[in-house]
Amino acid sequence: MTFDDEAATAHPGVRMLLLGRQGAGKGTQATRLAQLCGVPHISTGDMLRAAVRDGTPLGLRAKQIMDAGDLVPDEVMVGIVDDRLHLPDADRGWILDGFPRTVGQAVALADITARRPLDVVVDLVVDNAVVIERISTRRTCDGCGTVYRADDAAIADGTCAKCGGTPRQRDDDQPEAISRRLVLYERETAPLVDHYRDVGLLETVDGLGTEDEVFARLLAVVDARTTTPS
Ligand code: ADP
């Protein structure tokens, strides 16, 4: 049995959403948790950036919207996520990061997942001042999407330690686009926190601290929601 198989056995599949401001650490934590639970980490931002890199029709349409810090229209996003959640690797579950981002998307997701509903929604909480600092110092590899801090020794020579690509500041991580995205988060996405609290699915996790500390907190709430009490 490989490590991944063992981990997946210890942690049953999970269907969950990660909410939280830009820079809260959703991508980092979701990647780790997805590996441990043996389910795909589905980041709509990563999917859109891949489409932009590949120059697909979706990528061409999304690029300007993303660079300005705006939101891609709901009907486009819903179609992408609906298709993705029906791929075979999503059978045991999935971790959605970056979707839903609007009430319209949340309503559509409830339809898509009607037969196999969500186990938990985690709000990863980090306040504005901290996320602004994190976003302005983050660098994203243009090859594999790995996120680094600007002062990380692993990219001191200007190349990504994982794939040899070039870590850059995302266009939407420039100050103007950051403020726009944070305003949109408060207006469009923050109301989802109340919505999921009302339906009893919400868990709140403090996103401050080391990556390991945050991961331990996240794992505790996910385990509590997915382990059948004996
Ligand atoms: P962040 O969480 O740091 O804003 P993401 O990587 O999740 O970054 O998303 C980057 C951009 O991709 C968003 O600013 C938006 O333009 C677009 N995007 C991603 N997911 C969605 C979504 N669910 N609905 C609309 N636009 C989206």
Residues whose N, C-alpha, C, O or C-beta is under 5 A from the ligand:
A	BS01	ADP	Q22 G23 T44 G45 D46 L48 I65 M66 G69 D70 L71 V72 M77 G98 F99 P100 R101 R181
